[in-house]
Amino acid sequence: MEKLLFTGGTGFLGKNTRPLLDKMYEVTTCGITHDDMIKANLVKDVPELEQHYDIVLHACGKAHVLPKSEAEISSFYDVNYVGTIHLCNALEKVGVPKALIFISTVAVYGCEFGDMITEEHLLEGKTPYAASKIKAEQYLTEWCAKNNVKLGILRPSLLAGKNALGNLGAMVNGVNKGFYMNIAGGKVIKSILMAEDIANLVPLVAEKGGVYNVCDTKQPSFGQISQSVAKQLRKGKPLSIPYWMAWCMAKVGDLLGNRAPINTYKLEKMTKSLTFSNDKARKELNWEPIDVLSNYRV
């Protein structure tokens, strides 16, 4: 059985992929939690690895936080970029792997809205999160070419899974507490991927390499997802408010600042669709994603 080093393997992604990965590989996790098999802070140190690994799944990263200071902005680069360099330095000491798979993000494109965006789109992400991921991608591209390591870069969309984070986690929490509302019927579509699908992709990408957007093909709407969540939680169907009402609430939110649950910026993100094409991954890897709407369980 091949040996796989999984950075960030005890977090959300790890908990949703380990059941599958453990059947395919001898998995060693590396990170800062008590559950990690190798305790290492990639920001501060080059970790001491005890053996050579065949494949590295590099998922350790910082996301889902809006930086409010220069220190918080710097932390994105420290974790996502410097941490990547330290990992590569550690791998050189025990022998480089045959393949390294980096979990990046569709945020690297810098798009607030759009339809079926492909891997050919320019990397125009300007947020600390996106920019730090772009730098990490660039570093790994050079390092893997220099060391003859097959590089796979996965750019997932919104991730669905047990204890979901980000916007989906906020939706689940809102539905559970009874205050989640769809706007204009919840027709907006954001590409989404079952987190466990990353495990299905690992052997395919390790073999072929390449850069891929990864998301569900069916692209369910937020209204469909919120109704599924409500049904699972045995809650009533989420309310839907008209756009004009949401617009008025957003304008008030602009005046209230951070205390408001909605402002015009959030309203725009909540009402404009953003989807990505998975055609390249499906064709080149012969991969079919899991149907999120049928399989997502809160």
C-alpha positions in Angstrom: 0.0 0.0 0.0 1.4 3.4 -1.0 2.2 6.0 1.7 0.3 9.3 1.7 1.2 12.4 3.7 -1.9 14.5 4.3 -1.3 18.0 5.6 -4.4 19.5 7.3 -5.8 15.9 7.4 -7.6 16.3 10.7 -9.7 19.3 9.7 -13.0 19.4 7.8 -11.6 18.0 4.6 -9.8 15.2 6.4 -12.8 14.1 8.4 -14.8 13.8 5.2 -12.1 12.0 3.1 -10.3 9.8 5.5 -12.8 6.9 5.4 -12.1 6.6 1.7 -8.4 7.5 1.7 -7.6 5.0 4.5 -8.9 2.2 2.2 -6.5 3.2 -0.6 -3.3 4.4 1.2 -1.3 4.2 4.4 -2.2 7.8 5.6 -0.1 9.9 7.8 -1.5 13.3 8.9 0.6 16.4 9.6 -0.6 19.5 11.3 -1.1 21.4 14.6 -4.0 19.5 16.2 -3.7 16.8 18.9 -5.0 14.3 16.5 -2.3 14.8 13.9 0.2 11.9 13.7 3.1 14.3 12.9 2.8 17.4 15.1 4.1 20.3 13.0 3.4 24.0 12.5 4.3 24.6 8.9 4.3 28.3 9.4 7.1 28.3 12.0 9.2 25.3 11.1 10.3 22.8 8.5 8.7 19.6 9.9 10.8 16.6 10.7 9.4 13.8 8.6 10.4 10.2 9.5 10.1 8.6 6.1 9.6 8.9 2.4 6.0 9.3 1.1 4.7 8.2 -2.3 2.0 10.9 -2.5 1.5 14.2 -0.7 -2.0 15.7 -0.3 -1.4 19.3 0.8 -4.6 20.6 2.2 -3.3 22.7 5.1 -4.4 26.2 4.6 -6.2 29.3 6.0 -9.6 30.3 4.7 -13.1 31.4 5.8 -11.8 34.5 7.7 -12.2 38.1 6.7 -8.9 39.8 7.7 -9.3 42.9 9.8 -5.7 43.8 10.3 -2.3 43.7 8.6 -1.4 40.8 10.9 -4.4 38.8 9.8 -3.6 39.6 6.2 -0.1 38.3 6.6 -1.3 35.1 8.3 -2.8 34.0 5.0 0.6 34.2 3.3 2.3 32.6 6.3 0.0 29.6 6.2 -0.8 29.1 2.5 2.5 30.2 1.0 5.3 30.0 3.6 3.8 26.8 4.9 4.0 25.3 1.4 7.7 26.2 1.1 8.5 24.6 4.5 6.6 21.4 3.5 8.7 21.2 0.3 11.9 21.7 2.3 10.9 18.8 4.5 10.1 16.5 1.6 13.6 17.2 0.1 15.2 15.8 3.2 13.4 12.4 3.0 13.2 12.1 -0.7 10.6 13.9 -2.9 7.3 12.1 -3.6 6.2 10.8 -7.0 3.2 13.1 -6.8 2.0 16.2 -4.9 -1.6 17.2 -4.9 -2.4 20.8 -3.8 -5.8 21.9 -2.6 -6.2 25.4 -4.0 -9.5 27.2 -4.6 -11.6 28.7 -7.4 -11.1 32.0 -5.6 -7.8 32.3 -7.5 -9.8 33.6 -10.5 -11.0 36.6 -8.6 -14.6 36.3 -9.9 -17.6 37.5 -7.9 -20.0 36.2 -10.5 -19.9 34.4 -13.8 -21.0 31.3 -15.7 -19.0 28.1 -16.2 -15.6 29.6 -15.7 -12.8 27.4 -16.9 -9.1 26.8 -15.9 -8.1 29.1 -18.8 -9.4 32.2 -16.9 -6.7 34.5 -15.7 -5.7 34.3 -12.0 -7.0 37.6 -10.9 -7.8 36.9 -7.2 -6.8 39.9 -5.1 -8.0 38.8 -1.6 -5.2 37.6 0.8 -6.7 34.2 0.6 -6.7 34.1 -3.2 -3.4 35.8 -3.7 -1.6 33.5 -1.2 -3.0 30.4 -3.0 -1.8 31.8 -6.3 1.7 32.3 -4.9 1.6 28.7 -3.5 0.5 27.3 -6.9 3.3 29.2 -8.6 5.9 28.0 -6.1 4.8 24.4 -6.4 4.7 24.5 -10.2 8.4 25.5 -10.2 9.4 23.1 -7.3 7.7 20.1 -8.8 9.2 20.7 -12.3 12.7 21.1 -10.7 12.3 17.9 -8.7 10.5 15.8 -11.2 7.4 15.5 -9.1 4.0 15.1 -10.7 1.9 18.1 -9.6 -1.9 18.1 -9.3 -3.7 21.3 -8.4 -7.4 21.0 -7.5 -9.5 24.1 -7.4 -12.6 23.1 -5.5 -15.7 25.3 -5.3 -17.9 25.5 -2.2 -17.4 22.2 -0.2 -20.3 20.2 1.2 -19.8 17.7 3.9 -20.3 16.9 7.6 -19.8 20.1 9.6 -19.4 22.2 6.5 -17.7 25.6 6.8 -18.1 28.9 5.1 -21.4 29.9 3.4 -22.8 26.4 3.5 -22.1 26.1 7.2 -23.7 29.5 7.8 -26.8 28.2 5.8 -27.1 25.1 8.0 -26.8 27.1 11.2 -29.3 29.7 9.9 -31.8 27.0 8.9 -31.4 25.2 12.2 -32.1 28.4 14.2 -35.0 29.3 12.0 -33.7 32.6 10.5 -32.3 31.6 7.1 -34.1 33.3 4.2 -33.8 32.8 0.5 -33.9 35.9 -1.7 -36.2 35.9 -4.7 -36.8 32.2 -4.3 -33.1 31.2 -3.8 -32.5 30.9 -7.6 -28.8 31.8 -7.3 -26.4 29.1 -8.1 -22.9 28.6 -6.7 -20.8 25.6 -7.8 -20.5 23.1 -5.0 -18.6 19.8 -4.4 -19.0 16.9 -2.0 -15.8 17.0 0.1 -15.4 13.3 0.0 -15.0 13.6 -3.8 -11.5 14.9 -3.1 -10.6 11.4 -2.0 -11.9 9.9 -5.3 -9.8 12.4 -7.2 -6.5 11.7 -5.4 -5.5 8.5 -7.3 -6.6 10.0 -10.6 -4.6 13.2 -10.2 -1.6 11.5 -8.7 -1.4 9.5 -11.9 -2.0 12.2 -14.4 -1.2 15.6 -12.8 -2.7 18.8 -14.0 -4.9 21.7 -12.9 -8.6 21.2 -12.4 -11.7 22.9 -11.3 -13.7 20.4 -9.3 -17.4 20.8 -8.6 -20.7 19.0 -9.1 -22.0 18.8 -12.6 -25.7 19.4 -11.7 -25.1 22.8 -10.0 -28.0 23.0 -7.5 -29.5 26.3 -6.5 -29.2 27.7 -3.0 -33.0 27.3 -2.7 -32.8 23.6 -3.5 -29.9 23.1 -1.0 -31.6 25.1 1.8 -34.8 23.1 1.3 -32.8 19.8 1.5 -31.1 21.0 4.7 -34.4 22.1 6.3 -36.0 18.7 5.5 -33.0 16.9 7.1 -33.2 19.1 10.2 -37.0 18.7 10.3 -37.5 22.4 10.0 -40.0 24.3 8.0 -39.3 25.4 4.4 -37.0 28.5 4.5 -38.8 31.8 3.9 -38.2 33.6 0.6 -38.2 37.4 0.6 -38.5 39.6 -2.5 -35.4 41.3 -3.8 -36.7 44.8 -3.1 -37.1 43.9 0.6 -33.6 42.4 0.7 -32.3 45.6 -1.0 -33.8 47.8 1.6 -32.4 45.6 4.4 -28.9 45.8 2.7 -29.0 49.6 2.6 -29.8 49.8 6.3 -26.9 47.3 6.8 -24.5 49.7 5.0 -25.3 52.2 7.7 -25.0 49.8 10.6 -21.6 48.4 9.6 -20.3 45.0 10.8 -23.2 44.5 13.1 -25.6 44.0 10.2 -26.3 40.5 8.9 -26.6 41.9 5.3 -25.2 44.8 3.3 -25.1 45.7 -0.4 -21.9 43.7 -0.9 -23.3 40.6 0.7 -26.6 41.0 -1.2 -24.7 41.1 -4.5 -22.9 37.9 -3.6 -26.1 36.2 -2.5 -28.1 37.1 -5.7 -25.5 36.6 -8.4 -24.6 33.2 -9.6 -21.0 32.0 -9.8 -20.4 28.6 -11.5 -17.3 26.8 -12.7 -16.8 24.2 -15.5 -15.6 20.7 -14.5 -15.4 19.5 -18.1 -11.6 19.3 -18.0 -11.5 17.1 -14.9 -14.3 14.9 -16.2 -12.7 14.3 -19.6 -9.0 14.1 -18.7 -9.5 12.1 -15.4 -12.5 10.1 -16.4 -14.1 11.4 -13.2 -17.8 11.9 -12.4 -18.7 13.9 -9.3 -21.1 12.9 -6.6 -24.5 14.4 -6.9 -24.5 16.9 -4.0 -28.3 17.4 -3.8 -28.9 13.7 -3.4 -26.0 12.9 -1.1 -25.3 15.9 1.1 -26.1 15.1 4.8 -25.8 17.8 7.5 
